[in-house]
Amino acid sequence: MKYKNAQEILPDRLLKELQQYVSGETIYVPNAQEKKQWGEASGARNYYKKRNEQIRGEFRNGCSIEELADEYNLSVDSIRKIVY
């Protein structure tokens, strides 16, 4: 991350206002873009959504919780949380 001198990029009145809160310190200014939710960037969110839909569908078609746990390598409690 490259540091910039606030005196070079901020207007004087904004710099003076900022100096009332922090002076001589390094601060981080976050990006203005909205933060993505968990798994959106990597595709994990969609993967688990589809997997859980498959599990619910198989459960509705008569597959037992124990069978689903073995098939998807999940605990019985995890399967219960998904189907109920």
Secondary structure, DSSP 4 states (H G I P E B T S, - for coil): -----HHHHS-HHHHHHHHHH-SS-------SSPPPPTTTTTSHHHHHHHHHHHHHHHHHTT--HHHHHHHHT--HHHHHHHH-
